[in-house]
């Protein structure tokens, strides 16, 4: 059975969903956030492994160079980590949380609903006013009709006795 997307479906995972992510998903998420950090970790690890291999083979000069590379890679990784954290933190402050967005959306819906209710109330008031005006007009017309009927009866009574 294929699932149909819903407005309640969540999009891609983001920072607000970290608690709901598994360990592997968190690792992938953070690697996508700051790709230079895992690259620096791999390079540092590679330098340490190569230094250990050089020590085993007895090449101390090569081991010393690999240890220097390890320090450089470790420093670059640390700089990437700090810079990425700083940039990500600033970006995160700018982006509103889902909860804030949902509150704003609820306020907007409430405002629209109140406007709709006010519009409907105005329509009902105008209908009542028109109905009242129509009743008054009908009442006035009824009074006019009664007066005209009375005048007609008077005229008929005047006309009818003369013809007898």
C-alpha positions as CSV (number, residue, x, y, z in Angstrom):
1,X,0.0,0.0,0.0
2,X,1.5,3.3,-1.0
3,X,1.2,6.2,1.4
4,X,-0.3,9.4,0.3
5,X,1.6,12.5,1.6
6,X,-0.2,14.5,4.2
7,X,0.2,18.0,5.6
8,X,1.0,16.3,8.9
9,X,4.0,14.3,7.4
10,X,7.3,15.7,8.4
11,X,9.8,16.7,5.8
12,X,13.5,15.9,6.1
13,X,14.9,15.6,9.6
14,X,16.3,18.8,11.0
15,X,17.8,20.0,14.3
16,X,14.4,20.0,16.1
17,X,14.1,16.3,15.5
18,X,17.5,15.2,16.9
19,X,15.8,13.5,19.9
20,X,13.8,11.3,17.5
21,X,16.8,10.3,15.4
22,X,18.7,7.1,15.8
23,X,22.5,7.2,16.4
24,X,23.3,6.6,12.8
25,X,20.9,9.2,11.6
26,X,22.5,11.7,14.0
27,X,26.0,11.0,12.7
28,X,24.9,11.5,9.1
29,X,23.0,14.6,10.1
30,X,26.0,16.2,11.8
31,X,28.3,15.1,9.0
32,X,26.1,16.9,6.5
33,X,26.0,20.0,8.8
34,X,29.8,20.2,9.1
35,X,31.5,18.1,6.4
36,X,35.0,19.4,7.2
37,X,35.0,17.8,10.7
38,X,34.7,14.2,9.6
39,X,37.2,14.7,6.8
40,X,39.7,16.2,9.3
41,X,39.1,13.3,11.7
42,X,39.8,10.8,8.9
43,X,42.9,12.6,7.8
44,X,44.1,12.8,11.5
45,X,43.5,9.1,11.9
46,X,45.3,8.3,8.7
47,X,48.3,10.3,9.8
48,X,48.5,8.5,13.1
49,X,48.1,5.1,11.4
50,X,50.9,6.0,8.9
51,X,53.1,7.3,11.8
52,X,52.6,4.0,13.6
53,X,53.4,2.0,10.5
54,X,56.6,4.1,10.0
55,X,57.6,3.5,13.6
56,X,57.2,-0.3,13.1
57,X,59.3,-0.3,9.9
58,X,62.0,1.8,11.7
59,X,61.7,4.9,9.7
60,X,61.7,7.6,12.4
61,X,62.1,10.5,10.0
62,X,58.9,9.5,8.2
63,X,57.1,8.9,11.5
64,X,58.1,12.4,12.7
65,X,56.7,13.9,9.5
66,X,53.4,12.0,9.9
67,X,53.1,13.1,13.5
68,X,53.6,16.7,12.3
69,X,50.8,16.1,9.7
70,X,48.6,14.7,12.5
71,X,49.1,18.0,14.5
72,X,48.2,20.1,11.5
73,X,45.1,17.9,10.6
74,X,44.0,18.0,14.2
75,X,44.3,21.8,14.4
76,X,42.5,22.2,11.1
77,X,39.7,19.9,12.4
78,X,39.4,21.9,15.6
79,X,39.2,25.1,13.6
80,X,36.5,23.6,11.3
81,X,34.6,22.4,14.4
82,X,34.6,25.7,16.1
83,X,33.9,27.7,13.0
84,X,31.1,25.3,11.9
85,X,29.5,25.5,15.4
86,X,29.6,29.3,15.4
87,X,28.1,29.5,11.9
88,X,25.5,26.8,12.6
89,X,24.5,28.4,15.9
90,X,24.0,31.8,14.2
91,X,22.0,30.1,11.4
92,X,19.8,28.2,13.9
93,X,19.0,31.4,15.8
94,X,17.7,33.0,12.5
95,X,15.5,30.0,11.6
96,X,12.3,29.8,13.6
97,X,11.5,26.6,15.4
98,X,8.6,24.5,14.3
99,X,6.7,25.4,17.4
100,X,7.0,29.1,16.8
101,X,5.9,28.6,13.2
102,X,2.9,26.5,14.4
103,X,2.0,29.3,16.9
104,X,2.1,31.9,14.2
105,X,0.0,29.8,11.9
106,X,-2.5,29.2,14.7
107,X,-2.7,32.9,15.4
108,X,-3.1,33.7,11.7
109,X,-5.9,31.1,11.5
110,X,-7.6,32.6,14.6
111,X,-7.3,36.1,13.1
112,X,-8.8,34.9,9.8
113,X,-11.6,33.1,11.6
114,X,-12.4,36.2,13.7
115,X,-12.5,38.2,10.5
116,X,-14.8,35.7,8.9
117,X,-17.1,35.7,11.9
118,X,-17.2,39.5,11.9
119,X,-18.0,39.5,8.2
120,X,-20.8,37.0,8.7
121,X,-22.1,39.1,11.6
122,X,-22.2,42.2,9.4
123,X,-24.1,40.2,6.8
124,X,-26.6,39.0,9.3
125,X,-27.1,42.6,10.6
126,X,-27.6,43.9,7.1
127,X,-30.1,41.2,6.4
128,X,-32.0,42.0,9.6
129,X,-32.0,45.6,8.7
130,X,-33.3,44.9,5.2
131,X,-35.9,42.6,6.6
132,X,-37.0,45.3,9.1
133,X,-37.2,47.9,6.3
134,X,-39.2,45.5,4.2
135,X,-41.6,44.9,7.2
136,X,-42.0,48.6,7.7
137,X,-42.6,49.1,4.0
138,X,-45.1,46.3,4.0
139,X,-46.8,47.8,7.0
140,X,-46.9,51.2,5.4
141,X,-48.2,49.7,2.2
142,X,-50.9,47.8,4.2
143,X,-52.0,51.1,5.8
144,X,-52.1,52.8,2.4
145,X,-54.1,49.9,1.0
146,X,-56.6,50.2,3.9
147,X,-57.0,53.9,3.4
148,X,-57.5,53.3,-0.3
149,X,-60.0,50.6,0.3
150,X,-61.9,52.9,2.7
151,X,-61.8,55.7,0.1
152,X,-63.0,53.2,-2.5
153,X,-65.9,52.1,-0.3
154,X,-66.8,55.7,0.3
155,X,-66.7,56.4,-3.4
156,X,-68.7,53.3,-4.1
157,X,-71.3,54.2,-1.5
158,X,-71.6,57.7,-3.0
159,X,-71.8,56.3,-6.5
160,X,-74.2,53.5,-5.7
161,X,-77.0,55.5,-4.0
162,X,-77.1,58.0,-6.8
163,X,-77.7,55.3,-9.4
164,X,-80.8,54.0,-7.4
